[in-house]
Amino acid sequence: MKRFAGKVAVVTGGGKGISAGISKRLAEDGAAVVVNYASSAADAQKTVDAIVAAGGKAIAVQGDVSKRAQVTAVFEAARKAFGPSALIKT
């Protein structure tokens, strides 16, 4: 069984650099991943595409984590896509 099977991870800045790597690793370990981005939808989608191509589950969700309402919207998108399971925050 994979370490994070049945869990959902929200990774801020998940489309670039270290966060993209973290997103992919969490997916390899079984998590469904919400790749959060503030401005680069293309980078976030590349990360999502890589996760899905490897057999994982992921979505890209825009949101500025410095704004409370947008953080709420990111987590609501996570719940809508993957259900109310426990969230791993990074």
MDTraj code that builds the backbone (N, CA, C; nanometers):
import mdtraj as md
import numpy as np

residues = "MET LYS ARG PHE ALA GLY LYS VAL ALA VAL VAL THR GLY GLY GLY LYS GLY ILE SER ALA GLY ILE SER LYS ARG LEU ALA GLU ASP GLY ALA ALA VAL VAL VAL ASN TYR ALA SER SER ALA ALA ASP ALA GLN LYS THR VAL ASP ALA ILE VAL ALA ALA GLY GLY LYS ALA ILE ALA VAL GLN GLY ASP VAL SER LYS ARG ALA GLN VAL THR ALA VAL PHE GLU ALA ALA ARG LYS ALA PHE GLY PRO SER ALA LEU ILE LYS THR".split()
xyz = np.array([
    [0.0847, -0.1185, 0.0000],
    [0.0000, 0.0000, 0.0000],
    [0.0889, 0.1244, 0.0000],
    [0.0468, 0.2239, -0.0752],
    [0.1238, 0.3467, -0.0840],
    [0.0993, 0.4333, 0.0392],
    [0.2020, 0.5033, 0.0787],
    [0.2043, 0.5822, 0.2025],
    [0.0872, 0.6804, 0.2158],
    [0.0500, 0.7496, 0.1064],
    [-0.0557, 0.8503, 0.1133],
    [-0.1813, 0.8104, 0.0363],
    [-0.2016, 0.6821, 0.0151],
    [-0.3205, 0.6340, -0.0543],
    [-0.4458, 0.6838, 0.0182],
    [-0.5395, 0.7366, -0.0580],
    [-0.6637, 0.7856, -0.0002],
    [-0.6549, 0.9256, 0.0582],
    [-0.5397, 0.9899, 0.0478],
    [-0.5215, 1.1255, 0.1002],
    [-0.5184, 1.2261, -0.0144],
    [-0.5426, 1.3515, 0.0203],
    [-0.5358, 1.4610, -0.0756],
    [-0.4320, 1.5605, -0.0263],
    [-0.3415, 1.6006, -0.1159],
    [-0.2386, 1.6984, -0.0816],
    [-0.2610, 1.8253, -0.1622],
    [-0.2565, 1.9387, -0.0949],
    [-0.2609, 2.0685, -0.1615],
    [-0.1193, 2.1242, -0.1548],
    [-0.0586, 2.1470, -0.2730],
    [0.0790, 2.1952, -0.2790],
    [0.0781, 2.3344, -0.3409],
    [0.1137, 2.4340, -0.2619],
    [0.1188, 2.5709, -0.3134],
    [0.2420, 2.5882, -0.4010],
    [0.2251, 2.6612, -0.5094],
    [0.3355, 2.6781, -0.6031],
    [0.3752, 2.5474, -0.6666],
    [0.2814, 2.4539, -0.6736],
    [0.3102, 2.3170, -0.7144],
    [0.3493, 2.2961, -0.8581],
    [0.3451, 2.4008, -0.9398],
    [0.3801, 2.3855, -1.0795],
    [0.5246, 2.4137, -1.1118],
    [0.6008, 2.4626, -1.0151],
    [0.7380, 2.5046, -1.0428],
    [0.8370, 2.4482, -0.9413],
    [0.9586, 2.4284, -0.9880],
    [1.0716, 2.3985, -0.9007],
    [1.0493, 2.2865, -0.8017],
    [1.0907, 2.3132, -0.6784],
    [1.0819, 2.2136, -0.5717],
    [0.9377, 2.1708, -0.5481],
    [0.8452, 2.2640, -0.5558],
    [0.7046, 2.2299, -0.5322],
    [0.6505, 2.1345, -0.6377],
    [0.6965, 2.1468, -0.7623],
    [0.6560, 2.0517, -0.8662],
    [0.7076, 1.9124, -0.8315],
    [0.8313, 1.9065, -0.7844],
    [0.8879, 1.7788, -0.7427],
    [0.8120, 1.7182, -0.6259],
    [0.7746, 1.8025, -0.5308],
    [0.6967, 1.7554, -0.4157],
    [0.5609, 1.7033, -0.4624],
    [0.4973, 1.7763, -0.5537],
    [0.3676, 1.7334, -0.6072],
    [0.3780, 1.5950, -0.6698],
    [0.4800, 1.5763, -0.7519],
    [0.4986, 1.4481, -0.8198],
    [0.5290, 1.3366, -0.7209],
    [0.6096, 1.3652, -0.6219],
    [0.6451, 1.2629, -0.5226],
    [0.5239, 1.2216, -0.4392],
    [0.4434, 1.3201, -0.3976],
    [0.3227, 1.2875, -0.3226],
    [0.2306, 1.1985, -0.4053],
    [0.2200, 1.2284, -0.5359],
    [0.1372, 1.1460, -0.6243],
    [0.1947, 1.0044, -0.6355],
    [0.3265, 0.9933, -0.6472],
    [0.3908, 0.8606, -0.6523],
    [0.3599, 0.7806, -0.5272],
    [0.3478, 0.8508, -0.4150],
    [0.3180, 0.7856, -0.2876],
    [0.1684, 0.7674, -0.2645],
    [0.0865, 0.7947, -0.3684],
    [-0.0553, 0.7628, -0.3620],
    [-0.1514, 0.8767, -0.3365],
    [-0.1020, 0.9964, -0.3084],
    [-0.1919, 1.1095, -0.2818],
    [-0.2540, 1.1613, -0.4102],
    [-0.3772, 1.2076, -0.4007],
    [-0.4365, 1.2898, -0.5052],
    [-0.3835, 1.4303, -0.4794],
    [-0.3378, 1.4997, -0.5829],
    [-0.2674, 1.6253, -0.5624],
    [-0.3418, 1.7429, -0.6243],
    [-0.3564, 1.8482, -0.5446],
    [-0.4069, 1.9757, -0.5934],
    [-0.2847, 2.0637, -0.6133],
    [-0.2552, 2.0936, -0.7397],
    [-0.1408, 2.1773, -0.7742],
    [-0.1916, 2.3216, -0.7761],
    [-0.1595, 2.3949, -0.6715],
    [-0.2034, 2.5337, -0.6585],
    [-0.1033, 2.6258, -0.7264],
    [-0.1556, 2.7259, -0.7963],
    [-0.0688, 2.8247, -0.8611],
    [-0.1316, 2.9619, -0.8480],
    [-0.0474, 3.0633, -0.8487],
    [-0.0964, 3.2010, -0.8437],
    [-0.1054, 3.2602, -0.9837],
    [-0.0050, 3.2312, -1.0677],
    [-0.0034, 3.2993, -1.1969],
    [0.0282, 3.2109, -1.3171],
    [0.0915, 3.0980, -1.2997],
    [0.1337, 3.0192, -1.4153],
    [0.0508, 2.8925, -1.4323],
    [-0.0622, 2.9084, -1.4993],
    [-0.1485, 2.7931, -1.5257],
    [-0.0762, 2.6886, -1.6097],
    [0.0066, 2.7331, -1.7030],
    [0.0774, 2.6396, -1.7911],
    [0.1729, 2.5504, -1.7123],
    [0.2488, 2.6076, -1.6204],
    [0.3404, 2.5281, -1.5385],
    [0.2630, 2.4299, -1.4510],
    [0.1548, 2.4766, -1.3913],
    [0.0736, 2.3888, -1.3071],
    [0.0168, 2.2736, -1.3895],
    [-0.0295, 2.3035, -1.5092],
    [-0.0871, 2.1993, -1.5939],
    [0.0178, 2.0977, -1.6372],
    [0.1413, 2.1419, -1.6594],
    [0.2498, 2.0482, -1.6928],
    [0.2703, 1.9483, -1.5793],
    [0.2681, 1.9985, -1.4571],
    [0.2843, 1.9106, -1.3417],
    [0.1680, 1.8134, -1.3322],
    [0.0462, 1.8640, -1.3493],
    [-0.0725, 1.7778, -1.3469],
    [-0.0621, 1.6717, -1.4561],
    [-0.0249, 1.7125, -1.5761],
    [-0.0138, 1.6180, -1.6872],
    [0.0875, 1.5081, -1.6574],
    [0.2006, 1.5447, -1.5967],
    [0.3026, 1.4458, -1.5622],
    [0.2502, 1.3467, -1.4587],
    [0.1771, 1.3970, -1.3608],
    [0.1205, 1.3098, -1.2569],
    [0.0195, 1.2132, -1.3176],
    [-0.0701, 1.2662, -1.3992],
    [-0.1741, 1.1833, -1.4611],
    [-0.1113, 1.0804, -1.5554],
    [-0.0107, 1.1222, -1.6329],
    [0.0571, 1.0302, -1.7246],
    [0.1222, 0.9137, -1.6497],
    [0.1630, 0.9385, -1.5264],
    [0.2255, 0.8343, -1.4447],
    [0.1221, 0.7512, -1.3683],
    [-0.0072, 0.7787, -1.3923],
    [-0.1128, 0.7010, -1.3276],
    [-0.1696, 0.7623, -1.2013],
    [-0.1293, 0.8857, -1.1699],
    [-0.1786, 0.9516, -1.0491],
    [-0.3003, 1.0375, -1.0743],
    [-0.3460, 1.1002, -0.9686],
    [-0.4610, 1.1903, -0.9746],
    [-0.4150, 1.3295, -0.9367],
    [-0.4533, 1.4296, -1.0173],
    [-0.4140, 1.5670, -0.9872],
    [-0.5033, 1.6645, -1.0619],
    [-0.5186, 1.7828, -1.0023],
    [-0.5864, 1.8943, -1.0669],
    [-0.5042, 2.0200, -1.0396],
    [-0.5185, 2.1187, -1.1261],
    [-0.4563, 2.2498, -1.1049],
    [-0.5649, 2.3465, -1.0605],
    [-0.5342, 2.4262, -0.9579],
    [-0.6310, 2.5223, -0.9061],
    [-0.5603, 2.6549, -0.8803],
    [-0.6106, 2.7610, -0.9411],
    [-0.5549, 2.8949, -0.9220],
    [-0.6002, 2.9504, -0.7885],
    [-0.5109, 3.0202, -0.7195],
    [-0.5471, 3.0854, -0.5946],
    [-0.4262, 3.1500, -0.5310],
    [-0.4448, 3.2713, -0.4837],
    [-0.3392, 3.3455, -0.4141],
    [-0.3507, 3.3118, -0.2659],
    [-0.2509, 3.2413, -0.2125],
    [-0.2596, 3.1954, -0.0747],
    [-0.2438, 3.3069, 0.0280],
    [-0.2201, 3.4297, -0.0174],
    [-0.2175, 3.5425, 0.0759],
    [-0.3573, 3.6009, 0.0963],
    [-0.4554, 3.5454, 0.0269],
    [-0.5939, 3.5939, 0.0370],
    [-0.6841, 3.4816, 0.0882],
    [-0.7398, 3.5052, 0.2043],
    [-0.8194, 3.4031, 0.2733],
    [-0.9286, 3.3423, 0.1857],
    [-1.0042, 3.4248, 0.1160],
    [-1.1139, 3.3736, 0.0332],
    [-1.0621, 3.2802, -0.0762],
    [-0.9461, 3.3112, -0.1304],
    [-0.8900, 3.2264, -0.2355],
    [-0.8372, 3.0945, -0.1795],
    [-0.7836, 3.0978, -0.0585],
    [-0.7401, 2.9734, 0.0064],
    [-0.8620, 2.8837, 0.0288],
    [-0.9693, 2.9423, 0.0767],
    [-1.0932, 2.8672, 0.0966],
    [-1.1390, 2.8051, -0.0344],
    [-1.1309, 2.8806, -0.1430],
    [-1.1725, 2.8307, -0.2742],
    [-1.0837, 2.7151, -0.3214],
    [-0.9532, 2.7224, -0.2946],
    [-0.8623, 2.6144, -0.3323],
    [-0.9012, 2.4860, -0.2595],
    [-0.9261, 2.4952, -0.1298],
    [-0.9625, 2.3767, -0.0529],
    [-1.1011, 2.3254, -0.0914],
    [-1.1907, 2.4139, -0.1280],
    [-1.3229, 2.3712, -0.1742],
    [-1.3093, 2.2952, -0.3063],
    [-1.2220, 2.3418, -0.3948],
    [-1.1975, 2.2706, -0.5206],
    [-1.1389, 2.1317, -0.4930],
    [-1.0513, 2.1236, -0.3933],
    [-0.9938, 1.9939, -0.3548],
    [-1.1029, 1.8990, -0.3075],
    [-1.1902, 1.9477, -0.2232],
    [-1.2988, 1.8633, -0.1718],
    [-1.3938, 1.8213, -0.2841],
    [-1.4227, 1.9142, -0.3744],
    [-1.5137, 1.8825, -0.4856],
    [-1.4525, 1.7778, -0.5781],
    [-1.3236, 1.7894, -0.6063],
    [-1.2585, 1.6954, -0.6979],
    [-1.2313, 1.5589, -0.6354],
    [-1.1907, 1.5584, -0.5085],
    [-1.1397, 1.4353, -0.4496],
    [-1.2125, 1.3890, -0.3238],
    [-1.3148, 1.4611, -0.2811],
    [-1.3895, 1.4214, -0.1639],
    [-1.3343, 1.4810, -0.0356],
    [-1.4022, 1.4564, 0.0730],
    [-1.3691, 1.5198, 0.2008],
    [-1.2577, 1.4517, 0.2798],
    [-1.1723, 1.3738, 0.2124],
    [-1.0680, 1.3011, 0.2859],
    [-0.9687, 1.3992, 0.3500],
    [-0.8917, 1.3464, 0.4406],
    [-0.7937, 1.4278, 0.5123],
    [-0.6972, 1.4937, 0.4147],
    [-0.6591, 1.6159, 0.4422],
    [-0.5682, 1.6908, 0.3561],
    [-0.4302, 1.6955, 0.4181],
    [-0.3282, 1.6774, 0.3353],
    [-0.1886, 1.6920, 0.3777],
    [-0.1457, 1.8291, 0.3311],
    [-0.0981, 1.9158, 0.4199],
    [-0.0562, 2.0498, 0.3805],
    [0.0949, 2.0550, 0.3677],
    [0.1423, 2.1220, 0.2608],
    [0.2866, 2.1417, 0.2442],
    [0.3123, 2.2877, 0.2197],
])
top = md.Topology()
chain = top.add_chain()
for i, resn in enumerate(residues, 1):
    res = top.add_residue(resn, chain, resSeq=i)
    for name in ("N", "CA", "C"):
        top.add_atom(name, md.element.get_by_symbol(name[0]), res)
traj = md.Trajectory(xyz[None], top)
